[in-house]
Amino acid sequence: MTYPVALYLQDAHTITEGIELCRYAESKGFDAVWQADSRLVRDAVVPMAAFAAGTDRIKVGSGVIDIWTRNPARLASTFSTLDDLAPGRIICGLGAWWDPLASKVGVDRAKPIRVMREVVTALRGLLGNETVTMDGHFVHLDGVELDYVHQERRPKDVPIYIGATGMQMMELTGEIADGAVLNYLVSPSYNVDAMAALERGAAKAGRSIDDIDRPQLVVCSVDRDRGRALDASRLLVTQYLGQQPHIMKASGVPQELLDDIGKVLTWPATHDEVVAASKHVPDDIVQMISASGEPDEVREKVDEYVANGCTTPILYPLADDVHMMIDAFAR
């Protein structure tokens, strides 16, 4: 295993615990930590700042934040500030969000490909110390720049990644982004189509796929008790089967299983509903779209994602002992 690895955090741990895990991962040679905007539970930016302040080397990325609820000028000032805190260590990961959550809070996700292009273009210009004017479908900026008062005026070294799942967004990512944050709960075979889409997009910009970083979220449940490791992943797998069936279908999950789960789960779902639905999900489906089991088995599965194009696995710990997972991938 010669590839770099990263840690993924949502809201399962307190921010104080997250800082400790980041420090531990850094001590074990991890390359980065990515913090999710965890639906409507935890904002990504506050813990990112905490993780950056509590570490010395590890990169800190948003994995990912949506493009609809933060004005691109405010996004630029936010990531400029994070770069002030940890120069050269911040990664801006953006995503197009998902329904029904977006519609429930009044966001119309019309034209997500066009909007992503506008936001990335505007954000890159602002972080590059440019004055940006844009009258787009979504982004409207009139001679806007980062309005420094006392600090040095300089371009900020903040690469922009897109969290893409569908192949149209993946192709756009290959064209305009510094990297693609590949989704979790997909099978390694999904990556074949993703790499082809990234290559098509890269070709439009006169680039190759090697110019695009390709970290990938990987559900990673490590336990000496194999059954317990699988069960730890099963609940999340079940939730995605019910709430993100388009992702599951792209990975080859049988439609009959998606239909069965869809009868039980919508959004939001109670814990009891997820537990009840999880009884329909067999071990082979859990293993197909996650890295779950004993340490050697998990490492082999992560190797498959790398063999199919992932450059840095972003390991999402689901078993109780996160330190065991970090140790299993120590560099």
C-alpha angles and dihedrals in degrees: 000000000000099000124102119254134207138198124238123206131186121163104300091105133046114256089249089055089046091055090053092049091050091051091048092048090049090052089052093053101260113162101215148353121223122201121203127221087235102214104267096332109075130017113222100220100063096053090041088060091047092050093047092049092048097051138054109205113010118103119239121213138179106237089209139328122183125254097219108063101047119061109236090239090055090045088055093050091047095053092040088057092048089052089053087057097046110013114211093002102087125097122191110215116187131189139185093234122223144255144278087031094054095050091045090061094044100263117139106205094202117157097002094175093054093043092050091052091050094047095047092047093049094042094049091050094049093047088048090061093253130140106242129206118177133158101187138148091276109000117071115176125161113199093322125171135161100278103223115185108173108001129082114280106232141138112269119234097226115137117212120227128184123218099221130177107158118067096241091057089043091055091049088050091055089052103046113011135084090223147358121234100211115211130251128238092046125116121250088249089063087068092067092068091040092055091049091052092048090051092052091051094045091053090058089060095042092254136119129229088256088070090063122075111222113197114170133205109234124185102230122189112175121183136145085230103070095197092052090050091053092047091052090058096039096075094054091044089052092050091053092045088059101036105030104033092154089065092046093048090052088059095052101259107161114259091228090062091047089051092050093050092043090060089061107032134056130145123316099025126185120238090246091054091051091049091050093048092046090069087072093057115091125211094251092061091049090050094045095060103028141043101242132153139050118350098264092046091050093049090051091052092049088051088060092059090050092047088055096053110286111134099191123017110221101209117215106200115217103161117086097251106067091170089061090055092048090048090051089060100033115148 
